[in-house]
Amino acid sequence: MSTATANAPGKLVPDEVGGLHWQAEAETLPTRELGELQLARLRATLQLAYDNVPFYRRKLDEAGIAPGDVDCHGRAQDLPFTTKIDLRDHYPFGMFAVPRDEIVRVHASSGTTGNPTVVGYVRSDIELWGDLIARTLAAGGIGPGDLLQNAYGYGLFTGGLGLHFGGERLGCTVLPISGGNTERQLKLMRDFGATAIACTPSYALYLAEAARDHGLGPDDLPLRVGFHGAEPWSNEMRAQIEHGLGIDALDIYGLSEMGGPGVAFECRCKAGMHVNEDHYLAEIVDPQSLAALPEGEVGELVITTLSRRAQPLIRYRTRDLCSLIYEPCECGRTFARMTKPVGRTDDMLIIRGVNVFPSQIEEVLMSIPEIEPHYQIVVDRKGYLDVVEVWIEVGEDIFGETMGQLDSFERMVQQKLYSVLNIQAKVRLKEPRTIARSEGKAVHVIDRRTETK
Amino acid sequence: MKVTQLTVFLENRSGRLAEVTDILGKAGINIRGFSTTEAAEYGILRLIVPDPEKAREILHKEGFTTHLTEVVCVAVPDEPGGLARVLDVLAEQQISVDYMYSLSFQNICFALRDIDRAVGLLKDKVRLLSDEEVRGL
């Protein structure tokens, strides 16, 4: 594949919605040409992996697929998957497709359990990454002359250095302030006239509150746009950040396994994140059957790298749940858009074949003011049937005088749950303080089906 | 002439009822009358006590969910048709009765899971009433 994927530096041209293209030609490639480019790059990636990564040679041999066999997207769906466990099993450098001395950088995930996930880059990977971030920043309307305050953490985490090199590649002034020290963040933001900020959405919200505490309103800050990722965040949170800092807050998606942030990014339409499809092949599969899902359905996002050389990954299961939108976007980019992830496959419960997220249950419960903020979801199997119980505590707001009141309250909650989840959940009324509290992250789900297996 | 009744939410766990009566007993609160109603997983305990506000506060501190309601207590003549006369007054005016129970605290009827074992356990500690005795009350 040689230098086919190397990118010339971009040239800023306006998009259709007040942002900028960094690599306009690639970003607006007609769908057919994009498909051909993806196929060529997919074949090269498979060859690279087959020739240099024993793990992939074995996987492809087992699947009976030679790299050259892949001739259309249909065939790509027969390729084997890669999981985070595979990466851990080949710790630290077993997934590299190039000799160690060609690797110019290594990042690693924090890894709360066991070994961290390692990701390597050759020089062209670093350049590619810079371009992807430059596309992201340009889509938000910034370029040379802008000052990007980069409040992502610098270090093994890909956020800090990723945004840093992307900003420099784009030609804006980068302030590598890293995370924390909010006082200094606000001082330098004003003194230096930062027009853009990159940080996690939760930190953006924190900065907005701190600014308000210092008597700084959105008009007192020079910021115009923010780039926020690495955490799930809602559109309500977006509204709060935008209001507090007086900016357009844009979402950015990535994962260290794929090289970091820059896999997908929002344009100013804020209607889903454009996947950089010339460098990443995205699919949505059913997390159980692993079968491809029809367009628009929510399932697990699976990504194949198309241009990374140090560490090609084939059909990597991201565990993020979202859907893909293929309708053209007003901005002019032809890349499909991914929706904000609605959850992680790790959190998802499958109850009688229906996918249920604890967050959906929580939303229903929190919409009923009488319910205390403590609850537990208990899933069990009776015979061949999954049964779900939602335990809530009976506070004095619920408890009236008669059995009928409790009964109708119980039925009301059950009905609300049914209308959202489409499954019958039994509501169990518990005495106060009987549902376990936890110091850190509350345990809201008890799945007894796995205990009995 | 209204009386305040204390209502307590209880999960159906063995010993839970005993906990309530223990707490009230230790606090020197004498139960004058009570009734229980049960669903599959929880029940409601209704109590008539001399100081319902104080009893409520004590139970609340122990983590119980409680409620105070106004009820009417009637001295029903101890003769055939005594209860009927009270109910007739209400029925004529279409006042419905949500529930009612007897206040007399001396003789209490228990429905138990393991009745024979319970009889064995109780018979030396308290006086159990025979069939004849109950008929003669």
Interface residues (C-beta under 8 A of the other chain):
Chain A: V394 G395 E396 I398 F399 G400 E401 T402 M403 L406 D407 R428 L429 K430 E431 P432 R433 T434
Chain B: T7 F9 L10 E11 T37 A39 E41 Y42 I44 G63 F64 T65 T66 H67 T69 D98 Y99
